[in-house]
Amino acid sequence: MAASETKFPRKFTWQELAELNEEHNAHVAVRGKVYDLRRFFRKHPGGVDQMRFAAGRDVTQLFEMYHDFSVAKVLDQFYVGELVTHELPVYPESGEFAKTLKKRVKDHFKQLGVNPKNGTWTILRYLIFLIVIFSSWYLQTFVYRDHLVGCTIVTFVFALFTTFGTMNATHDCSHFSVTHKPWVWRLLGSWHDFINGTSEYVWIHQHTLGHHPYTNVDEADPDIVTAAKEVPDLRRIKDTQTWLPRYFHQHLYMPFLYGLLAAKTRIQEFFILFFYKNNGPVRVTRPSTVHWFLFFGGKIFYYTYRILIPLLAGMPVWQLLFLVFVCDVFTSYYLALIFQVSHVNSNVEWPLPDENKVINADWWELQIQTTQDYSTDSWFVTFMTGALNHQTAHHVFPFVAQCYLPVVTPIVKKTCEDFGIKYNYCGTLWDALSSHVWHLKRLGRVDKQEHSSNDVSVLKQKTY
């Protein structure tokens, strides 16, 4: 029996809500209230993909991230009950900091006469990236095929611009921050599938549904998931992990292993979709026919243009494997380090929920405290990182196109100053990279006695 056909207000457990994740029975929870959105599913201005991702979940943080607080009133007509248990941590009502920050940013863009989702330069940049990517691929495959040095050079160009595309097009579209057109988000988001050979669908579950709502929260943020306690992880990044002697040198060996990120991702996503059915602590919604097409179509296209065509063109197998390896290692290092330095360091907070899965701190304030910016005054670093050095602004305003994040950062800093909230910042990219390596070194050197004391001064990982 559908939830709306029962006597209500009905009480839902999170497991019951999780079953209501299809178009014909779509329900979501916001601030402990459950809403039946079946009639709204295809009317949602953000498109059906976003409704499909949201269905069956508590989407409080996502809803408040992407909407004005006043929009919550629209949900009243769909109310059917209360959520009485929680799958993942919950936060209290947002305070004055959030309201002030959102108003200041909204007013600023209004004064500029700029729509934060629209930007000619954004689309032009994507087009330039694509032209360079396929030009360098063509040179590598057909022009410099018999010249290893020349072929390797253009491979580095190919790798650099596929990385740019991932940090910009893929990332922007996973946050629906380019135009207001759902078809554009789906089209450009498929860049990840067709150009990189990795799934945008899996990425959205990890990044948009997991990392952003639960930044640095142990057993909630997929980005900091580590192996089960009985199977020790390769690295120790959290105080909750058991210390092992091998971690003593993790600051030396882990940076080398980051080069395997691309290969790991391509393998892992098959297990996520076909066996695990979850990305870390985040449940993966059953893909629609379109998403299955993008997943398998992307794989076929990727392996055709990256492997089959070069082989048919006469490139030696050893040379092709070498070039693919060079490209994967380059993009893996680049992306892994850019993402790691913003959150996996000892300057930021690592919040823990209490026994009731409640984090007693304002979500918006924690986004500031769990994030680290760097070199925000450098146009070069901003370009080379896709403006992800403005990570704090991105975390509180993910719907803003990345090209506008430098406009938002000064407002975030000023609002933090007004409310007495610490804004984490490193002056240079080198300092930011060093903070990550130092974090690995410090946690690798913590012995068992220090770990058992759970001294929050070591890592700032604490219950709120």
C-alpha positions in Angstrom: 0.0 0.0 0.0 1.4 3.4 -0.9 2.4 5.7 1.9 -0.2 8.4 0.9 -3.0 5.8 1.0 -2.4 4.9 4.7 -3.6 6.8 7.7 -1.1 9.6 8.3 0.9 11.2 9.6 2.6 7.9 9.3 5.9 7.0 11.0 8.7 5.8 8.6 11.9 4.1 9.4 14.8 4.8 7.1 14.5 1.3 5.7 10.9 1.9 4.7 11.8 5.2 3.1 14.6 3.5 1.2 12.1 1.2 -0.5 10.2 4.2 -1.9 12.9 5.1 -4.5 11.2 4.7 -7.9 9.1 7.1 -9.9 5.8 5.3 -9.0 6.4 5.5 -5.3 9.0 8.3 -4.8 9.3 9.7 -1.3 11.9 11.9 0.3 12.6 13.2 3.8 13.6 16.8 4.7 14.1 17.9 8.3 12.5 14.7 9.6 9.3 15.0 7.5 8.5 12.6 4.7 7.0 13.8 1.4 5.3 11.9 -1.4 6.6 13.4 -4.6 5.1 11.0 -7.1 2.9 13.8 -8.6 5.9 16.1 -8.7 8.4 13.7 -10.1 8.2 14.9 -13.7 7.4 18.5 -12.8 10.6 19.1 -10.9 12.4 22.1 -12.6 15.7 20.3 -12.0 14.7 17.3 -14.0 13.9 13.6 -13.4 17.5 12.6 -12.8 17.7 14.7 -9.6 14.4 13.3 -8.4 15.6 9.7 -9.1 18.8 10.3 -7.1 16.8 11.9 -4.2 14.0 9.3 -4.0 14.1 7.1 -0.9 16.6 9.3 1.0 16.8 12.0 3.6 17.9 14.9 1.4 17.8 17.7 3.9 21.3 19.0 3.2 20.9 18.6 -0.5 17.6 20.4 -0.5 18.9 23.3 1.5 22.1 23.6 -0.5 20.3 23.9 -3.8 17.2 25.9 -2.8 16.3 29.0 -0.9 15.1 28.2 2.6 11.7 29.7 1.7 11.1 26.9 -0.9 10.6 24.4 1.9 7.0 25.7 2.1 6.3 24.2 -1.3 6.8 20.7 0.2 3.9 21.1 2.7 1.3 19.9 0.1 3.2 16.6 -0.2 3.6 15.8 3.5 2.6 12.3 4.5 4.6 11.4 7.7 7.6 11.5 9.9 11.0 9.9 9.6 11.8 8.2 13.0 15.1 6.6 12.4 18.2 7.7 10.4 20.4 5.9 8.0 23.1 8.6 8.0 23.9 11.5 10.3 21.6 14.5 10.7 22.2 18.1 11.6 20.2 20.7 13.5 18.3 23.6 11.8 20.5 26.1 10.0 21.3 29.3 11.9 21.9 32.9 11.1 25.3 32.2 9.5 23.7 30.2 6.7 20.9 32.7 6.2 23.2 35.6 6.1 25.7 33.9 3.8 23.1 32.8 1.3 21.5 36.3 1.2 24.8 38.0 0.7 25.8 35.8 -2.2 22.4 36.0 -3.8 22.3 39.8 -3.5 25.9 40.1 -4.9 25.0 38.2 -8.0 21.8 40.2 -8.4 23.8 43.4 -8.2 26.3 42.1 -10.8 23.4 41.1 -13.0 24.9 37.7 -13.4 23.2 34.3 -13.3 25.7 32.1 -11.3 24.8 29.0 -13.5 25.3 30.8 -16.9 28.6 31.7 -18.4 29.8 31.9 -22.0 33.3 31.4 -20.9 32.3 28.1 -19.2 30.9 26.5 -22.3 33.7 27.9 -24.5 36.3 26.4 -22.1 34.6 23.0 -22.4 34.7 23.3 -26.2 38.4 24.2 -26.1 39.2 21.2 -23.9 37.4 18.8 -26.2 39.2 20.2 -29.3 42.6 19.8 -27.6 41.8 16.3 -26.3 40.8 14.9 -29.6 43.5 16.8 -31.5 46.2 15.4 -29.2 44.6 11.9 -29.5 44.7 12.1 -33.3 48.4 13.2 -33.2 49.2 10.4 -30.8 47.4 7.8 -32.8 48.1 8.7 -36.5 50.9 11.3 -36.7 53.4 10.5 -34.0 52.6 6.8 -33.8 56.1 5.8 -34.8 57.9 8.5 -32.7 57.8 7.6 -29.1 59.1 10.9 -27.8 56.6 12.9 -29.8 53.8 10.5 -29.0 54.6 10.7 -25.2 54.6 14.5 -25.3 51.1 14.7 -26.9 50.0 12.1 -24.5 50.8 14.4 -21.6 48.8 17.1 -23.4 45.9 14.7 -23.8 46.2 13.7 -20.1 46.3 17.4 -18.9 43.2 18.4 -20.8 41.2 15.3 -19.9 42.0 16.3 -16.3 40.8 19.8 -17.0 37.6 18.4 -18.4 37.1 16.2 -15.4 37.7 19.1 -12.9 35.4 21.4 -14.9 32.7 19.8 -17.1 32.2 16.6 -15.1 32.4 18.3 -11.8 30.2 21.2 -12.8 27.5 18.9 -14.2 27.6 16.6 -11.2 26.4 19.7 -9.2 23.9 20.9 -11.9 25.8 24.2 -12.0 26.0 24.8 -15.7 22.8 26.4 -17.2 19.4 25.5 -15.9 18.9 22.7 -18.5 18.8 19.1 -17.2 19.7 17.8 -20.7 22.9 19.8 -20.6 23.9 18.3 -17.3 23.3 14.8 -18.6 25.1 15.5 -21.9 28.2 17.1 -20.4 28.2 14.8 -17.4 28.6 11.9 -19.8 32.1 13.3 -20.5 33.1 11.2 -17.5 31.8 8.0 -19.2 32.9 8.6 -22.8 36.1 10.5 -22.4 37.4 9.1 -19.1 35.9 5.6 -19.2 34.5 6.1 -15.7 30.9 6.4 -14.5 29.3 9.7 -13.9 26.4 7.9 -12.3 28.7 6.3 -9.7 30.5 9.5 -9.2 27.3 11.5 -8.4 26.5 8.9 -5.6 29.9 9.3 -4.2 30.4 13.0 -4.6 27.1 14.8 -4.7 25.0 12.4 -2.5 27.8 11.5 -0.2 30.8 13.7 0.2 29.0 17.1 0.0 26.3 16.4 2.6 28.6 14.6 5.0 32.0 16.2 4.5 34.7 14.4 6.6 32.1 12.5 8.6 33.4 9.0 9.4 31.2 6.2 8.0 29.1 8.8 6.0 31.5 10.5 3.6 32.5 8.1 0.8 35.7 10.0 0.2 37.2 9.0 3.6 35.9 5.5 3.7 38.6 3.1 4.7 38.6 -0.7 4.9 36.8 -2.6 7.6 38.7 -2.8 10.9 39.4 -6.5 10.4 40.9 -5.7 7.0 43.3 -2.7 7.7 43.4 0.0 5.0 46.5 1.0 3.0 46.5 4.3 4.7 45.5 5.8 8.0 43.7 9.2 7.6 41.4 9.2 10.6 41.9 8.8 14.3 39.2 6.1 14.4 41.4 3.8 12.4 43.6 1.3 14.3 47.2 2.2 14.1 49.6 -0.3 12.5 53.4 -0.2 12.3 53.3 -0.1 8.5 51.6 3.3 8.6 54.9 4.7 9.9 56.0 5.3 6.3 52.7 6.0 4.7 53.6 9.6 3.9 56.3 8.1 1.6 54.4 5.3 -0.1 50.8 6.6 -0.4 51.5 9.5 -2.8 52.9 6.9 -5.2 49.8 4.8 -4.9 47.6 7.8 -5.8 48.7 7.1 -9.4 46.4 4.1 -9.5 43.3 6.1 -8.8 41.9 5.9 -12.4 42.4 2.1 -12.7 41.0 1.5 -9.2 37.9 3.6 -10.1 37.1 1.8 -13.3 37.3 -1.6 -11.6 35.6 -0.6 -8.4 32.5 0.9 -10.1 31.6 -2.5 -11.6 31.5 -4.0 -8.1 29.5 -1.0 -6.9 26.8 -1.3 -9.5 26.6 -5.1 -9.8 27.5 -6.4 -6.4 27.8 -3.9 -3.5 24.8 -1.7 -4.5 26.4 1.1 -2.5 29.3 3.5 -2.8 30.7 3.3 0.7 27.9 4.2 3.1 25.7 5.7 0.3 23.1 3.4 -1.3 23.2 3.4 -5.1 19.8 3.9 -6.8 19.0 1.3 -9.5 20.1 2.9 -12.8 17.4 3.9 -15.3 17.6 2.6 -18.9 19.3 5.8 -20.0 21.9 5.6 -17.2 22.7 1.9 -18.2 23.1 3.1 -21.8 25.5 5.8 -20.7 27.4 3.4 -18.5 27.9 0.6 -21.1 28.0 3.0 -24.1 30.7 5.0 -22.4 32.8 1.9 -21.8 32.5 0.8 -25.4 33.4 4.3 -26.7 36.3 4.7 -24.3 37.9 1.4 -25.0 37.3 1.8 -28.8 39.0 5.1 -29.1 41.7 4.5 -26.5 42.6 0.9 -27.3 41.0 -0.6 -30.4 41.6 2.3 -32.9 45.3 2.8 -32.0 45.9 -0.9 -32.4 44.1 -1.0 -35.7 46.2 2.0 -36.8 49.4 0.0 -36.2 50.6 1.2 -32.8 52.6 -1.5 -31.0 50.9 -3.1 -28.0 53.7 -2.3 -25.6 53.7 1.4 -26.7 50.0 1.7 -26.4 50.0 0.2 -22.9 52.9 2.5 -21.9 51.0 5.6 -23.1 47.7 4.6 -21.4 49.7 4.0 -18.2 51.4 7.4 -18.5 48.0 9.1 -19.1 46.3 7.3 -16.2 49.1 7.9 -13.7 49.2 11.6 -14.6 45.5 12.2 -14.3 45.3 10.1 -11.2 48.0 12.1 -9.4 46.6 15.4 -10.5 43.0 14.7 -9.4 43.9 12.8 -6.3 46.1 15.5 -4.9 43.8 18.3 -5.8 40.9 16.6 -4.0 42.9 15.4 -1.0 44.5 18.7 0.0 41.1 20.3 0.5 39.8 17.9 3.2 42.4 15.3 4.2 44.7 17.3 6.4 45.1 18.2 10.1 43.9 21.8 9.7 40.3 20.9 9.2 37.6 19.4 11.4 36.6 15.7 11.3 33.1 15.7 12.9 31.6 12.6 14.5 27.9 12.0 15.2 26.7 11.0 18.6 25.1 7.7 19.4 21.8 8.9 17.9 23.5 9.8 14.6 23.1 13.5 15.4 25.9 16.1 14.7 25.2 19.0 17.0 26.7 21.6 14.9 25.4 23.8 12.1 26.0 22.1 8.7 27.0 25.3 7.0 29.6 26.2 9.6 31.0 22.7 9.4 31.4 23.1 5.6 33.8 25.9 6.4 35.6 24.1 9.1 36.0 20.8 7.2 37.5 22.5 4.1 40.8 24.2 3.3 41.3 26.8 0.6 44.7 27.7 -1.0 46.1 30.2 -3.4 42.8 31.9 -4.0 44.5 35.1 -5.1 46.4 33.3 -7.9 44.6 33.2 -11.3 47.1 30.5 -12.5 46.3 28.1 -9.6 42.6 28.9 -10.0 42.8 27.9 -13.7 44.9 24.8 -13.2 42.6 23.5 -10.4 39.3 24.4 -12.1 38.8 26.9 -9.3 38.7 24.0 -6.8 41.3 25.9 -4.7 38.1 27.9 -3.8 36.8 24.7 -2.2 35.0 26.4 0.7 32.9 28.5 -1.6 32.2 25.5 -3.7 31.0 23.5 -0.7 28.5 26.0 0.5 27.4 27.0 -3.0 27.8 23.9 -5.2 25.2 25.2 -7.7 27.5 28.1 -8.6 29.5 27.4 -11.8 33.1 27.0 -10.9 34.2 30.1 -13.0 32.2 32.2 -10.5 33.7 30.8 -7.3 36.4 33.5 -7.1 33.5 36.0 -6.8 32.0 34.0 -3.9 35.2 33.4 -1.8 35.6 37.0 -0.5 31.9 37.0 0.7 32.5 33.7 2.4 35.6 35.0 4.1 34.0 38.2 5.3 30.9 36.3 6.6 33.2 33.9 8.5 35.0 36.9 10.0 31.7 38.5 11.0 30.5 35.3 12.8 33.9 34.3 14.3 34.2 31.1 12.2 37.7 30.0 11.4 38.4 30.0 7.6 41.1 27.4 6.8 43.6 28.7 4.3 47.1 27.9 2.9 48.9 30.6 1.0 50.3 28.4 -1.7 49.5 25.2 -3.4 52.8 23.8 -2.1 51.7 24.5 1.5 48.4 22.8 0.8 50.1 19.7 -0.6 52.5 19.7 2.3 49.6 19.8 4.8 48.3 16.6 3.3 51.6 14.8 3.4 52.2 16.1 7.0 48.8 14.7 7.9 49.7 11.3 6.6 53.0 11.5 8.4 51.5 12.5 11.7 48.9 9.8 11.8 51.4 7.3 10.7 53.6 8.2 13.6 50.9 8.0 16.3 51.4 4.9 18.4 48.8 2.6 19.9 48.9 4.3 23.3 48.3 7.7 21.8 45.5 6.3 19.6 43.7 4.7 22.5 43.6 8.0 24.3 41.5 9.4 21.4 43.1 12.8 22.0 41.1 15.2 19.8 44.0 17.6 19.7 45.8 15.1 17.5 43.2 15.2 14.6 40.3 17.3 15.7 38.0 14.3 15.1 35.3 14.6 17.7 31.7 14.2 18.5 29.5 17.3 18.1 
